[in-house]
Amino acid sequence: MKKAIFFVDANNWYHNVKKFFPPGDIDIKKIAELLADAKGYELVEIRWYASTPSIKDGERMYYKHMSYLGHLEKSGIKVIKRKLQRLSNEEIIKKKKETIENLYLCEHCKPLLESVFLDLADIKKKEKGIDIWVAVDMLRKCLIEKECEVCVLISGDADFVPALELITKNGNEVLTSMVPWGYSTELRKKFPFFMLRRETLMKCFKEYKDKK
């Protein structure tokens, strides 16, 4: 039985899974166990990479998020945290313009949207180094410390392709997994994958009980 370490890109997981269910309702440990069982892997470790908000963004959101991370740690999951980095005013303006341009609005609608598109929280913050951290850890765990034979990436982000290619070239097995939406075609073409469909997620609710 091959040893597998699961690397979870929490931000990618959250934004894709929420199209089905509230991400917090899904037990990531059950997801990992389901994948390990389906592939015949020995689950060595689950590593959860997450950005953390500032308390300035709101105490309720901050403490709720930190409580969730604490719950993951208590369940045996290794949580790796990084703070969100604030965007500069110049970066915010650039991000707004890019977003509006990509909507292909008519000359009448565009000014209207620009007039209200002033204070969107999700473009005022960006993750700092999460993807790089995941990639470095995958290489370290698989190729340097040799703690596993299988690298399981729970993310649909194509930015991980170079790191995964290096891992496979050095003899390790790779598996990626994500829900259909937000799942890079490049990832699925280049590496074995496991699609997490709605019915699969339903089996991994925190309070799910097999009725058989």
Rosetta silent file (secondary structure, phi, psi, omega in degrees, C-alpha in Angstrom):
SEQUENCE: MKKAIFFVDANNWYHNVKKFFPPGDIDIKKIAELLADAKGYELVEIRWYASTPSIKDGERMYYKHMSYLGHLEKSGIKVIKRKLQRLSNEEIIKKKKETIENLYLCEHCKPLLESVFLDLADIKKKEKGIDIWVAVDMLRKCLIEKECEVCVLISGDADFVPALELITKNGNEVLTSMVPWGYSTELRKKFPFFMLRRETLMKCFKEYKDKK
SCORE:     score description
SCORE:     0.000 S_00000001
   1 L     0.000  123.356 -177.239    0.000    0.000    0.000 S_00000001
   2 E   -77.367  138.447  178.920    1.532    3.299   -1.104 S_00000001
   3 E   -79.027  133.590 -177.534    1.860    6.092    1.443 S_00000001
   4 E  -128.191  136.752  172.349    0.024    9.283    0.474 S_00000001
   5 E  -110.904  134.106 -178.804    0.114   12.826    1.809 S_00000001
   6 E  -100.810  125.206  179.281   -2.838   15.097    1.020 S_00000001
   7 E  -111.488  116.297 -175.058   -2.120   18.770    0.277 S_00000001
   8 E  -109.069  117.948  173.352   -5.230   20.963    0.421 S_00000001
   9 E   -82.049   94.477 -170.176   -5.308   24.415   -1.175 S_00000001
  10 H   -60.884  -38.294 -179.215   -7.961   25.766    1.200 S_00000001
  11 H   -65.822  -44.364  178.284   -8.767   28.919   -0.768 S_00000001
  12 H   -64.034  -41.358  177.865   -9.296   26.988   -3.996 S_00000001
  13 H   -59.179  -48.603 -177.145  -11.334   24.402   -2.104 S_00000001
  14 H   -61.033  -50.508 -174.165  -13.566   27.044   -0.529 S_00000001
  15 H   -69.307  -25.703  178.933  -14.334   28.989   -3.702 S_00000001
  16 H   -89.020  -42.172 -177.789  -15.134   25.892   -5.759 S_00000001
  17 H   -68.188  -29.941 -176.917  -17.031   23.789   -3.212 S_00000001
  18 L   -64.235  -13.552  176.133  -19.321   26.678   -2.218 S_00000001
  19 L   -72.975  -15.233  177.145  -21.020   26.302   -5.613 S_00000001
  20 L  -106.798  -58.233 -175.276  -22.458   23.052   -4.207 S_00000001
  21 L  -143.252  162.397  171.787  -22.585   23.370   -0.419 S_00000001
  22 L   -58.273  121.325 -175.901  -21.213   25.582    2.362 S_00000001
  23 H   -53.717  -33.660 -179.316  -17.554   24.424    2.457 S_00000001
  24 H   -67.041  -15.632  179.113  -17.578   24.270    6.249 S_00000001
  25 H   -80.880  -15.016 -177.718  -20.258   21.546    6.081 S_00000001
  26 E   -95.062  131.454  179.491  -17.893   19.184    4.284 S_00000001
  27 L   -87.574  107.246 -176.606  -15.458   17.113    6.337 S_00000001
  28 H   -64.864  -26.418  177.411  -12.126   17.282    4.507 S_00000001
  29 H   -66.741  -39.313  177.408  -10.905   14.312    6.520 S_00000001
  30 H   -67.393  -35.559  176.449  -13.745   12.194    5.096 S_00000001
  31 H   -60.877  -48.624 -179.200  -12.842   13.407    1.610 S_00000001
  32 H   -62.875  -41.861  179.378   -9.239   12.292    2.101 S_00000001
  33 H   -65.801  -37.038  178.363  -10.289    8.942    3.556 S_00000001
  34 H   -64.320  -45.232  179.355  -12.680    8.376    0.655 S_00000001
  35 H   -65.111  -43.143  179.986   -9.932    9.077   -1.904 S_00000001
  36 H   -62.063  -41.966  179.576   -7.398    6.936   -0.057 S_00000001
  37 H   -66.476  -41.827 -178.978   -9.842    4.046    0.124 S_00000001
  38 H   -64.519  -33.996 -176.219  -10.802    4.367   -3.564 S_00000001
  39 H  -100.302   -5.268  179.935   -7.163    4.329   -4.668 S_00000001
  40 L    73.356   35.018  179.814   -5.801    1.898   -2.105 S_00000001
  41 E   -96.944  155.562  168.909   -3.480    4.441   -0.458 S_00000001
  42 E   -94.283  116.831 -177.049   -2.260    4.616    3.106 S_00000001
  43 E   -77.372  109.355 -177.847   -3.239    8.076    4.353 S_00000001
  44 E   -87.013  -43.920 -174.577   -0.148    9.449    6.101 S_00000001
  45 E  -162.866  149.026  172.380   -1.117   13.083    6.623 S_00000001
  46 E  -116.140  125.859 -179.151   -3.554   15.826    5.582 S_00000001
  47 E  -116.827  122.410 -174.383   -2.043   19.302    5.221 S_00000001
  48 E  -109.886  114.331 -177.138   -4.415   22.280    5.037 S_00000001
  49 E  -102.472  116.305 -173.084   -2.944   25.514    3.603 S_00000001
  50 E  -136.968  145.427  170.502   -5.021   28.567    4.442 S_00000001
  51 E   -88.070  146.741 -179.149   -4.836   32.340    4.431 S_00000001
  52 E  -114.947  138.573  179.788   -6.110   33.999    7.586 S_00000001
  53 L   -75.898  167.945  174.453   -8.071   37.272    7.706 S_00000001
  54 L   -90.627  148.995  177.701   -7.215   40.229    9.857 S_00000001
  55 H   -63.024  -20.317  177.994   -9.334   40.998   12.882 S_00000001
  56 H   -67.389  -20.620  179.093   -9.768   44.414   11.245 S_00000001
  57 H   -77.779   -5.664 -179.777  -11.944   42.716    8.629 S_00000001
  58 L   131.623  124.523 -176.486  -14.479   41.962   11.347 S_00000001
  59 H   -62.738  -40.657 -177.054  -14.201   40.180   14.669 S_00000001
  60 H   -61.360  -48.427  179.988  -17.015   37.730   13.951 S_00000001
  61 H   -63.913  -41.580 -178.148  -15.489   36.539   10.673 S_00000001
  62 H   -61.669  -51.483 -176.490  -12.003   36.410   12.182 S_00000001
  63 H   -69.960  -32.379  176.584  -12.928   34.319   15.230 S_00000001
  64 H   -65.053  -42.531  179.998  -15.194   32.048   13.195 S_00000001
  65 H   -66.512  -44.920 -178.909  -12.367   31.347   10.769 S_00000001
  66 H   -67.297  -33.016  177.140   -9.794   30.756   13.503 S_00000001
  67 H   -65.560  -39.718  178.825  -12.232   28.487   15.346 S_00000001
  68 H   -63.691  -43.098  178.913  -12.638   26.427   12.178 S_00000001
  69 H   -64.576  -36.506  177.626   -8.870   26.083   11.789 S_00000001
  70 H   -64.653  -37.865  177.435   -8.640   25.047   15.436 S_00000001
  71 H   -62.514  -42.273  178.918  -11.250   22.356   14.801 S_00000001
  72 H   -61.330  -43.253 -178.876   -9.184   21.018   11.894 S_00000001
  73 H   -64.128  -39.890  179.105   -6.073   20.864   14.058 S_00000001
  74 H   -65.093  -27.460 -179.767   -7.918   18.996   16.805 S_00000001
  75 L   -84.204    1.806  175.762   -9.029   16.419   14.244 S_00000001
  76 L    99.125    5.329  179.980   -5.395   15.698   13.393 S_00000001
  77 L   -87.519  135.982  177.970   -5.017   17.837   10.274 S_00000001
  78 E   -81.111  116.820 -177.683   -1.813   19.850    9.897 S_00000001
  79 E  -103.427  125.517  177.885   -2.838   23.485    9.377 S_00000001
  80 E  -114.050  119.464 -172.554   -0.412   25.887    7.702 S_00000001
  81 E  -113.660  146.039  170.730   -1.515   29.521    7.940 S_00000001
  82 E  -140.756  143.392 -179.546   -0.512   32.757    6.231 S_00000001
  83 E   -76.056  147.435  174.330   -2.015   36.208    6.665 S_00000001
  84 L   -69.519  141.400  178.759   -3.791   37.918    3.803 S_00000001
  85 E   -98.571  133.739  178.950   -1.808   40.775    2.311 S_00000001
  86 E   -73.485  139.117  175.088   -3.535   44.082    1.711 S_00000001
  87 L   -80.253  145.750  175.391   -3.550   45.382   -1.836 S_00000001
  88 L   -73.494  164.698  178.268   -2.207   48.871   -2.464 S_00000001
  89 H   -58.548  -37.899  179.965   -4.555   51.534   -3.856 S_00000001
  90 H   -64.740  -41.542  179.301   -2.835   51.171   -7.224 S_00000001
  91 H   -67.180  -37.321  179.358   -3.381   47.416   -7.218 S_00000001
  92 H   -63.258  -46.521  179.798   -7.036   47.861   -6.235 S_00000001
  93 H   -61.112  -43.314 -179.557   -7.668   50.270   -9.118 S_00000001
  94 H   -63.647  -42.253 -179.415   -5.931   47.932  -11.570 S_00000001
  95 H   -64.895  -40.609  178.665   -7.925   44.944  -10.307 S_00000001
  96 H   -61.568  -46.868 -178.536  -11.205   46.855  -10.632 S_00000001
  97 H   -61.861  -42.735 -179.858  -10.435   47.897  -14.204 S_00000001
  98 H   -63.414  -42.103 -178.644   -9.462   44.358  -15.208 S_00000001
  99 H   -65.070  -44.619 -179.765  -12.625   42.909  -13.675 S_00000001
 100 H   -65.315  -43.152 -179.862  -14.898   45.438  -15.366 S_00000001
 101 H   -60.251  -36.704 -178.053  -13.187   45.036  -18.747 S_00000001
 102 L   -72.498   -8.386  179.269  -13.665   41.264  -18.586 S_00000001
 103 L   -87.105  -12.713  178.547  -17.438   41.730  -18.279 S_00000001
 104 L    51.482   53.870 -178.436  -17.696   43.179  -21.828 S_00000001
 105 L   -81.732  157.386  176.792  -20.337   45.708  -20.841 S_00000001
 106 L   -75.896  170.423 -175.204  -22.029   48.138  -23.222 S_00000001
 107 L   -67.653  -17.312  178.769  -21.186   51.857  -23.132 S_00000001
 108 L   -88.861  -38.831 -177.254  -24.265   52.558  -21.028 S_00000001
 109 H   -76.885  -35.277 -174.984  -23.831   49.799  -18.426 S_00000001
 110 H   -58.034  -48.101  178.723  -20.104   50.187  -17.915 S_00000001
 111 H   -61.739  -35.049 -179.696  -20.226   53.678  -16.295 S_00000001
 112 H   -64.588  -43.638 -179.556  -23.049   52.548  -14.001 S_00000001
 113 H   -68.463  -40.208  179.459  -21.065   49.595  -12.741 S_00000001
 114 H   -60.244  -32.492 -177.309  -17.904   51.653  -12.322 S_00000001
 115 H   -71.685  -22.194 -179.524  -19.813   54.086  -10.112 S_00000001
 116 H  -111.243   -8.561 -176.157  -20.742   51.393   -7.598 S_00000001
 117 L   -85.523   63.676 -170.558  -17.738   49.111   -7.975 S_00000001
 118 L  -116.971  -21.928 -169.928  -15.821   50.821   -5.199 S_00000001
 119 L  -142.096   50.977  179.279  -15.681   48.656   -2.116 S_00000001
 120 L   -86.824  119.811 -174.221  -15.597   44.933   -2.896 S_00000001
 121 H   -61.801  -36.265 -172.857  -13.796   43.107   -0.086 S_00000001
 122 H   -69.640  -15.196  177.180  -12.610   40.176   -2.187 S_00000001
 123 H  -103.564    1.792  176.991  -10.393   42.359   -4.374 S_00000001
 124 L   -90.350   -9.609 -177.591   -8.871   44.296   -1.492 S_00000001
 125 E  -128.666  154.587  175.329   -7.056   41.249   -0.248 S_00000001
 126 E  -147.203  152.591  178.521   -4.869   38.625   -1.817 S_00000001
 127 L   -73.550  142.141 -179.205   -3.167   35.521   -0.596 S_00000001
 128 L  -112.136  100.126  171.832    0.508   35.888    0.106 S_00000001
 129 L    79.904    8.027 -177.972    2.580   32.878   -0.826 S_00000001
 130 H   -63.790  -50.370 -178.798    0.007   30.120   -0.230 S_00000001
 131 H   -60.160  -41.995  179.334    0.429   28.487   -3.655 S_00000001
 132 H   -63.894  -41.670 -179.289    4.210   28.707   -3.418 S_00000001
 133 H   -62.198  -43.631  178.683    4.146   27.222    0.070 S_00000001
 134 H   -60.752  -47.757 -177.988    2.027   24.284   -1.094 S_00000001
 135 H   -61.493  -44.581  179.841    4.320   23.634   -4.067 S_00000001
 136 H   -63.519  -43.107 -179.645    7.488   23.792   -1.971 S_00000001
 137 H   -66.086  -37.223  177.521    6.050   21.468    0.662 S_00000001
 138 H   -61.192  -44.826  179.708    4.933   18.953   -1.971 S_00000001
 139 H   -66.304  -41.065 -178.777    8.475   18.844   -3.369 S_00000001
 140 H   -65.572  -48.229 -177.633   10.023   18.684    0.098 S_00000001
 141 H   -67.377  -36.829 -175.295    7.774   15.921    1.412 S_00000001
 142 H   -85.689  -42.773 -170.736    7.920   13.827   -1.773 S_00000001
 143 H  -104.383  -30.519 -177.192   11.456   14.290   -3.078 S_00000001
 144 H   -95.909  -57.410 -178.923   13.664   15.464   -0.218 S_00000001
 145 L   -83.992  -16.103  175.808   12.264   13.965    2.969 S_00000001
 146 L    51.109   49.177 -179.206   10.635   11.093    1.027 S_00000001
 147 L   -86.711   -9.155 -179.743    7.748   10.781    3.478 S_00000001
 148 L  -151.159  162.920  176.300    5.334    9.524    0.851 S_00000001
 149 L  -105.280  -15.074 -178.720    5.094    7.780   -2.494 S_00000001
 150 E  -129.080  130.413  176.057    1.918    9.570   -3.568 S_00000001
 151 E  -104.417  114.757  178.846    1.235   13.304   -3.672 S_00000001
 152 E  -107.056  115.656 -179.590   -2.504   14.040   -3.538 S_00000001
 153 E  -104.354  119.878  175.323   -3.365   17.645   -4.360 S_00000001
 154 E   -98.850   90.008 -178.408   -6.858   18.849   -3.528 S_00000001
 155 L  -172.268  152.842  176.499   -7.023   21.887   -5.785 S_00000001
 156 L  -108.989   13.636 -173.589   -8.084   22.749   -9.303 S_00000001
 157 L   -84.344  122.077 -179.265   -5.335   25.328   -9.819 S_00000001
 158 H   -70.082  -12.305  178.969   -3.085   24.822  -12.865 S_00000001
 159 H   -60.884  -18.797 -178.256   -0.304   26.805  -11.165 S_00000001
 160 H   -85.860   -5.376 -176.186    0.750   23.554   -9.506 S_00000001
 161 H   -54.103  -49.428 -179.042    1.495   21.776  -12.801 S_00000001
 162 H   -57.148  -43.254  179.854    5.297   22.452  -12.822 S_00000001
 163 H   -65.565  -41.479 -179.913    5.749   21.121   -9.273 S_00000001
 164 H   -67.346  -35.608  177.554    3.631   18.045   -9.992 S_00000001
 165 H   -63.445  -40.909  178.913    5.570   17.347  -13.199 S_00000001
 166 H   -64.990  -38.504  179.361    8.828   17.392  -11.227 S_00000001
 167 H   -64.324  -44.562 -179.898    7.349   15.019   -8.652 S_00000001
 168 H   -69.159  -35.003  179.524    6.268   12.502  -11.300 S_00000001
 169 H   -64.330  -24.147  179.610    9.601   12.744  -13.143 S_00000001
 170 L   -97.029   15.980  170.765   11.292   11.622   -9.947 S_00000001
 171 L    94.722    0.043  178.955    9.176    8.497   -9.664 S_00000001
 172 L   -90.439  156.004  178.331    6.376    9.554   -7.342 S_00000001
 173 E   -90.312  147.163  179.618    2.694    9.138   -8.078 S_00000001
 174 E  -127.536  141.324  173.157    0.378   12.152   -8.328 S_00000001
 175 E  -139.177  133.043  173.789   -3.380   12.472   -7.936 S_00000001
 176 E  -114.587  156.361 -177.839   -5.415   15.682   -8.092 S_00000001
 177 E  -151.495  138.558  177.523   -8.996   16.125   -6.952 S_00000001
 178 E  -169.331  167.939  174.487  -11.628   18.873   -7.092 S_00000001
 179 L   -72.300  163.600 -176.285  -15.260   19.535   -7.931 S_00000001
 180 L   -56.714  -43.049 -179.111  -16.087   19.995  -11.662 S_00000001
 181 L   -76.108  135.767  178.097  -16.207   23.803  -11.546 S_00000001
 182 L    79.251   12.395 -177.834  -12.840   25.515  -11.233 S_00000001
 183 L   -99.251  111.189 -176.444  -10.971   22.312  -12.068 S_00000001
 184 L   -55.421  130.702  176.215   -8.149   23.056  -14.515 S_00000001
 185 H   -64.133  -36.339  179.753   -8.331   21.096  -17.764 S_00000001
 186 H   -61.953  -42.055  177.859   -4.535   21.075  -17.846 S_00000001
 187 H   -59.877  -44.533 -176.853   -4.377   19.350  -14.463 S_00000001
 188 H   -71.521  -28.566  179.071   -6.813   16.667  -15.606 S_00000001
 189 H   -76.339  -34.000 -172.531   -5.019   16.092  -18.890 S_00000001
 190 H   -92.665  -22.571 -174.757   -1.562   15.733  -17.375 S_00000001
 191 L  -137.015  155.631  173.577   -2.236   13.776  -14.174 S_00000001
 192 L   -58.223  143.684 -177.824   -4.614   11.140  -12.796 S_00000001
 193 E  -141.419  160.989  177.653   -7.606   12.849  -11.196 S_00000001
 194 E  -130.168  113.710 -178.660  -10.645   12.167   -9.065 S_00000001
 195 E   -80.511  123.896  178.344  -13.704   14.315   -9.727 S_00000001
 196 L   -91.014   95.455 -179.469  -15.607   15.256   -6.580 S_00000001
 197 L   -86.443  171.680 -175.742  -19.196   15.342   -7.739 S_00000001
 198 H   -54.486  -43.946 -177.619  -22.206   16.455   -5.725 S_00000001
 199 H   -66.711  -29.169  177.227  -23.108   12.930   -4.623 S_00000001
 200 H   -70.704  -44.458  178.876  -19.561   12.372   -3.377 S_00000001
 201 H   -61.357  -36.817 -179.449  -19.613   15.557   -1.314 S_00000001
 202 H   -62.097  -28.256  178.273  -22.957   14.522    0.178 S_00000001
 203 L   -79.523   -7.103 -175.759  -21.297   11.426    1.612 S_00000001
 204 L  -117.435   22.373  171.948  -18.721   13.616    3.331 S_00000001
 205 E   -63.654  151.914 -178.804  -20.929   15.950    5.346 S_00000001
 206 L   -60.077  -33.225 -177.976  -19.720   16.334    8.914 S_00000001
 207 L  -105.313   13.880 -177.879  -22.874   14.695   10.263 S_00000001
 208 L   -65.257  135.248  176.465  -23.296   12.171    7.432 S_00000001
 209 L  -130.109  129.271  179.770  -24.215    8.660    8.544 S_00000001
 210 L   -66.745  126.642 -176.630  -24.318    5.678    6.244 S_00000001
 211 L   -84.059   -5.562 -179.428  -27.871    4.348    6.263 S_00000001
 212 L   -69.321    0.000    0.000  -26.845    0.828    5.219 S_00000001
